[in-house]
Each structure stands twice: as structure tokens, then as C-alpha cells.
């Protein structure tokens, strides 16, 4: 694969022409700080290429020149009907994708572990969600309790139940997250095949899987497995600036409606620096030989598996039975006390930072998630393994966050209706939405998060 840098070359040419900008942005592309701080030096460089839609720079929403050529390259790289640069992250792409497939009062199938942007889209667009619970990946005391893959059988059961309801409206689409925050990949091909037989569109939030098309040893991307719309966050696992994403349209019949909704949900002043960053990230991934990275990654995973008190999520019989698989670039780790009980996720997070300056992506109730990318070097993996080996023999005290939010206060919620979206971030999946009833299971989950030191977001009462 290869990716020509149309946007970057166009901007370099434009800037070299020394034009006089009597238009926004207000900094007029001038080097405003000559002897400033590191931040000011960074801004000075960035402002030279921070342009707007004027002759010579093209227009993201009506591309005819460099952006059009770059998007044509994207389509060729990914093998899609059309692919779009998104400057306000996967959130904007998800809002666009759902709006393109649904109209008010439509039923939409939603995997329960979807990102909050999916829930927000459902609420904003007036859709009727039917939630699909992912497979329970682990139910024993050895592993963390993680959401597993979404299965065809669970989807089939939900669709059959809806079809028996004479008052049910059309099921417009299904939205699921794959890979999940923990790297769990669902059987996209099987799900797409079933849903399409039912005339239901499949939207895959592949925000954490932008790297999948470029590393052959990993699970295939949903782009090539039959999904209709796929969202990828380039900044999560590839070398792009934060707030950059791609929206892939794999069903050509959706192109027109997708472009209409992009006008609604995208900023009308897209950042050309973001556009260059996205183009460069894809071009870089196309030319990168990832064989040494995979060798280093798998070597590190093998070393971690040899530790005694620190454990690593691996492909399991449970996962295989559910026809799911694992993105091994996602390192899900947990640590046990000497008595076998679990160290809290927040405590493990603090140990890694205090003892090895390792900052993890997120902490669950009793595990942590580390994101590895093809930009990690052999030295990075060596340092990680050295720190984990040191922590493996370290005993740590118990951690409990005793705040005004006592267990009793949480238990009083059982049976009551939620008045707000309640969640922890990351990962940002809503545990309960307004109108739903607090069950014992949800309350126990909230207590576990609170005891682990996680902040509960949203108004409880």
C-alpha cells in the first residue's frame, strides 16, 4: 500500500507563495513569537500552515483539488466506496453514521458497551434503542470481569423478539464497538451477514482499531468484513494528532446521506493541520514494515506471561467459543495481592507511574489497559517489562476510597429511575441512561468502581 501526500504538498506550495492573508485565522500565519517558550515555538511552526478555505487550499466539504485527491487515495488504501477525513474525532463520525441510517422513532440495536457518543446520538435523534449485552468474557475469580464480543446469537434473539412485536417499527441499524477498549474483537463478518439478511445496516465503532488494516498478524478490520459504515480514530493507535478520525463508507448507497449529515455534525472551519496529520498518519502506516514491531510486542507478551502476580489478558477458550478474537497490541494487565485478592485498577495505575513513570491508558475496577502502537520501540518494551518484573515481587497495601458516596447511598438507588447518564471515564460507556431503572447489578458495579477509586460521572439523584 502507498499513500501520496496531496494535502501536505498543496499546503507547502501555498505557503511558499508568500500570499498576504486578509482573511481568518486572525494570526495571519505570522511567526508571532521569536524567542518564546517551547509552546510558543510549536505554535509558531503550526501557524504557518493553519489556513482556511481560500483559492489554492481546497474545501473539505466540497473538495475539488488536493483534498479530493487525498480522499481518493484513502479510498484506494482502504478499499471503500468512499472515506472521509473527520476533524472533530470519532464522536462526530459516529453521530454522522447513525443519523445517516436512522430517522426519528426507528429502532436501533446498540451494544451495551458502546461509547457515550452512541448513546448521545440515540437520545438526540429520538431513536428507540434495544441494547445487546456482550458475551460475559470471564465469570471466574481468576480473571477480571470484562465485556466480551457481541455475538450473532444474542443479536438474533433480540431481532426475533422485536419481530414478534406487532407494534415494533423498523430496525434501522446496529452499532457495536470492535475492538473494545480492552481489545476484544467481535465476529464482524458473521454479524454483517446476518444483519444484511434482515435488511439492517451495521455501523462499527472501530475507533480503537485504526491500525488493523496495516498489520497482517492482527484481526482484520471491519472495513473488509462487511460493515456498512466504519469509524476509526487515527489519533488512538496511529501517528495522528488528537481529535482526528476517518469515516469509511463501505455501502455506496449511503454516500449521499452521509455527506449531508457531515455538513451538520462537522465543524465548518476544519483544521488543515489536522488534515495534514491524518494524511501523514495513513501515508506513514502504508510504508511502515511492522514485522519488528510485532516481534517486539510478542516478545514482551511472552515475558509478561512468566510473571507470578501480574497477569495478561490472552485469547481464551471462552473468547474463541464466542467467535471473537483479541487485538494483541492492547495490553490488559492485573495484579494480585499475596493472598490472591486483586489490586484495584487505580492502585495498579499509581504503582506503574510511581515506580516506572509508566502512564497507562485507563484503569478499570481491577485491571489496567495499556495501548501499544507501531511507534513503540524495542527499548520501550524492555522498559515496560523491567518495571513489571520489579512490581511483580512488590506487595502493596489495600486501597479504598472512603468518600461521602457510601455503599448505603448507592444501595438506596436500587429500583429507582435514573435521571442522568451515569458513567466512568475512560472508557466512557454509559452504565445507565435516563428512565432506566437501577438494578442491583448496576449498583454493585458502581460500588466496585467507587471502591477502586474511579470517579462516577453524572447526577445520581
N, C-alpha and C positions, 0 to 999 in steps of 0.2 A: 504494500500500500504506500501511497505517497500523497502529499497534500501541498499544493502550491499556495504561497502566501500572497494572495491578491490584495487583501486589505492593507497589510503592512507595507507592501511595495507602493501602493497608491498613496498612503499617508506620507511615506518618506519622500516621494516625488512632490507631493503637495507642499510639505513644509519647506523643501529646498527652494521653492519658487519665491520665497520671501514676500508673500502677499500681505497686504495691510488689512487686518480684520476689523471692519466696522460692524461687528455682529457679536452675539454671545459666543463663547463664555466671556465673562467680564474680565478675566485675567489677560485676555487678548494674546494668549500664547507667548507671553513675555517671560523671561527669566527674572523673576521679581526679587530673588534673594541671591546675592553674590557671595557673601561669606557667612552663610547661615549654618544652622544645625544640620544634622543628618536628615531629619524630617524635611527641612526646607530644601536641602539638596535633592531629595527624592521628588518633591513637588515641582521643583524647577525643571527636572527632566520630563516629568509626566505632562506638564502643561504645554510643552511644545507640540504634543500630539493629541491634546484634548480639543478636538474640533467639533463642529456641528454640521448639519446637513446644508452644505453650500455646493455650488458647482465644483466638481472635482473630488468630492468625498463620498458621493452616492447617498442613498437613503434606505435604512433598514426596512422600512415598511413599504417602499416602492422601489426596490433595487433594480438598477439598470446597468451598473458598471462593476466596480470591484467587489461589492457585497454580493451581487448576483453571481459573479464568477466564483467567489469563495463558497457560496451556498451550493453551487453546482458541484464543486469539489467535495463538499460534505456528503452530498447525495451519493456520489461515486464511492467514497470511502466506506460508508455505512450500508450501501445497497438499499436505500429507502426510496419511497416515492418523492419525498421532499424532507429536508432537515432545516431547522431554523435555529439561529442564534437567539438566546434569551438573556437579556441584560438584568433582569430582576429575579434571577435564581429559579430553582425548580418550583418554587411556590407559584410564580407567575405562569410557568408552563403547565402545572397541574390544574390551576384554575382554567386556563385556556382549553386544555384537553377535555375536562369534564363538561364545560359549557358547550363544547363542540359536539358532544354526544347526547346531550340531555336537554329536556325542556321542563318547565315547572310541573311538579306533581309526578314526574316519572319516578319509577322505582330504580334504584341503583344498588348493586351489590358492592359492599365495602369490606375489605379485610380489616378485622378489628385492630390490627397493629399498624394501620396506615398513619402517615404523618398528619399533624393537625391541619395542614393546608387542605387535605382532602375533606376533613370534617367541615372546615370553614366554607369550602366550595359548596358542599351539600346544603348547609344552612343558608348560605347566601342565595343560592339558585332555587330554593324551595323544593328540593328533591326529597324523596322518601327512601331513606337508607334501610337496607337489610344487611345486618352485619354477619360476616362469615368468620368464625373463630379459627385461627390457625391450629394446626396439629399441636398437641402438647408434646414438646420435644423430649423432655425428661420428667419423670414423675418420682424418681428415687431420691435418696438423700445425698448421693454422691455428686450429682451434677446440679448446677443452677437450674431453676425453672425458667426455661426460655420458650418464646413463641417459635414454633417450628414452621414448616412450609404450609401454605394453603393447598388443600388437596381437591382433586376433582370430585371425590365422593361427597365432601362437605358442600361444595357448590351445587352438585346435582341434587342433593337433599333439599337445599334452600329453594332452588328453582322449581322443583316438583311441588313443594308446599305452596309456593306462590301461584303456580298454575292451577292448583285446586281451588283457589280463592276466586270466586266469580266476580268479585269487586276489584280484583287486582288490576292495576294498569300495566302498561308495557314495561318490561325490564330493559332499560336503555343500554346499560353498560355495567362492567365490573372494574373496580380499581383495586389493585393489590401492590404490595411492596416486595420487590425481589431484585437484589438481595436485601435482606433485612439489615437493621443496624448491626446485628451480630453475624452477618454474612450468610444467613440461611437463604438458599435459592429454591424457589418453587418450580414445579413441573409446568413451565410456561407453555410448552408445545402441547401437552395433554389438555391443559386448561383452555387454551385458544381453540383447539379442535372441538371440544365440547361446546363452548360458548357460541362459536360460529354456527354450529348446527341449530342452536336456539335463536339465532339472529340477534346475538348480544355482542356488543363491542368490548374489547379488552384493552384497558389502559394499564400500563405497567409503570409504576414509580421505580425506576432503576437509578435513582439519584446516587446511590452508593455503588453503582456498577458501571460507571463510565469507562473504566479500564478494561472491562471484559472483552470488547471486540479486538483488543490488541495483544492479548496474552493467551496463546492457544492452549496452554496447560490448564486454564481455568474454565468454569462453566460457560456455555455460550450466552451471548446477550439476547435479551428478549426481542431485539430488533430483527434477529434472524430466525425467531421461533414462532412467528405467527401473531404477535401482538399487533393491534391496530395503531396504537399511539404509545410511544415510549419517551419517558422523561429522564434525562441524565444530568447530574450536577458535575460539571467539569472541574469545579474547584475542590470537590471532595476527595477524589482519588487520582486526579491528573494535575499537570502543572499549569493551572489557570488561576486567575485572580478570584477571590471570594466574590460571590454573587453572580457567577456565570453558569449557564446551563444550555442544554440543547433540547429541542423538542423534535422528535422524529415522527413523521407521518408515514406509516407503512401501508395504509389503505388510501389509495389515491382519491377515492370519493370524498375523503374528509378534508382535502386541501383547502377548498374554498371556504368552508365554515371555520376551519382553524385560523385562517388568515383574517377572517372577520373578527373573531374573538381576540386575536392577538392585539388588534387595534384597541380593544377595551382594557386588557389587563397589562399590557406592556407600557413602560414609560415612553412618552412621545419625544423624549430627549435622550436617546440611547448613547451610552458612553463608547466612544471609539477606542478608548484604551481597553475597555472590556472586550470589544470585538476583536482587537488585535490579540489579546490574551487568549481568547478561545481558539482563534485560528492557529496561533502558535502552539497551543497545547496539543491540538489534533495533529498538526504537522510534526511535532516532536515525537508523539506517540507512534506515528506511522513509520518513522525512521529508526526507532529505538529497538535494539536487539535485547530482548528481555530474558534471554537464556541464563545469563549470570545472575540476574536478579532472582529468578525462580530457584536457582541453585542455592543462593544465599538464604532465601526465605525458608526453603525446605530444610536446609541445614540447621537453621535456628529453631524451627519447629521440632526437629528431632532432639536437639539439646534440651529444649523446654520439657519435652515428654519424659526425660530422665529425672526430673526433679521430684522430690517426695511430697512437699507440702503445697507446691504450686502446680496447678493443673491447666490444661489447654483443651479447648473445645475441638473435637475431631469429628470426622464423618462416622456416624454410628449406625447400628442396625435399625434403630428407631427412625433415623432420618432416611435411610435407604428404603425402608418399608413404606414411607410416605411419598416415595418417588421424588424426594428433594435431594439437594446436594449442598456443598459448602464452598464458599469462596475463601480459600486458604490464606489470602492476603489479610483477612480480618483476624486479628489475634484476640480471642476471648479467653481471659485468664481469671482464675480464682485461687484463693489461698486458704488453707485450713489451719486452725489452731492445733496445738499438740493433742488436745482431747477430741479432735475430729470435727469440731464445730467450725462454721465458716467465718472468716474475717469479713467484715462488711465491705461493700464496694468502695465507699468513701474512705474508709481506713486504708485499704489497699492502695487507692489513688494517692493518698498522702504519703504513704511509705515509699512509693516509687519516685515521687517528686523529691522528698526529703533526702532519700538515700542515694538517688542516682540522677536527679534532675530530669527525670522522665515524666513528661506531661501526657496523660492519656486522653483519648477522645471523650470517654464518658465512663461513669460508674453506675452500675445497676445496684440493686439491693445487696447482692453478694458476689459481684464479679465486676471486672473492668474490661473495656474494649479499647484496643489499640489498632489504629489504621496504619497498615503498611502500604507503600506505593512503590512504583518502579523507580522513584527518585531516591529510595533508601540504598545506602551503600553497604558494602561488606563490613566496614567499620561501625556503622550504625547498629547492625545486627549483633556484632561482637559485644558492643557496649550494653545493649539490652540483655543479652544472655548473661554477661558478667554480673549485672545488677540483680537479675532474677536469681542467679545462683547464690548471691550473698543473702538475699531476702529469704531464700528457701530454708535456711537454718536459723532464721531470726524469729523469735517468739514475740508476739505483741499483745498488749492488753485489750480488753473488750472496749468497744466504743458504743456509746448510747447518747443520743441527742435528746435530753430531757427538757422539753420546752413547754410552753403553755398548751400546745396541742397534745394533750394527753391521750392515752388509749381510750379512756372513757368518753372523751369528747368525740372521738372518731366513731365509737360504737353507737353513740346516740344517733348517728346518721342512718343506720340500717332501717330500711323501709320508707325513708323519705325521698322526695324527688329532688334531683339536682337542679340548681338554679344557674349554674355556670359550667363551662368546660373545665374539667379538673385533669391536671396532668403534671408530669415531671419533665424537666428539660435539661439535657437531652434524655431520651430520644425525641420527645415531642408528640407522642401518640396520646390521644385523649382516652383516659380511663373511663370517663362517663361524661355524657353531654346533657344539656338542659332538658328536663322532662323525664329522663331515665331514672330508675329507682336504685338507690344504693343497696346493693346486696351484701351479705356477709363476706363473700369472696372479695368484692371490691374494697370493702373497708379493711379487711385483713391485709390486702395489698398496700393500701395507703399507710397502714401502721408499719408494715415492713419497710417501706420507703423512708418513713419518718425516723424510725429507729436506726436506719443505715445512714442518716444524715442528709438525705435528699430533701430539697425544698419542694413542697406541694404548691403548685400554681393554680389559681382560680379561687373563686369565692365558694366556700363550703356550704354556708347557710345564708 
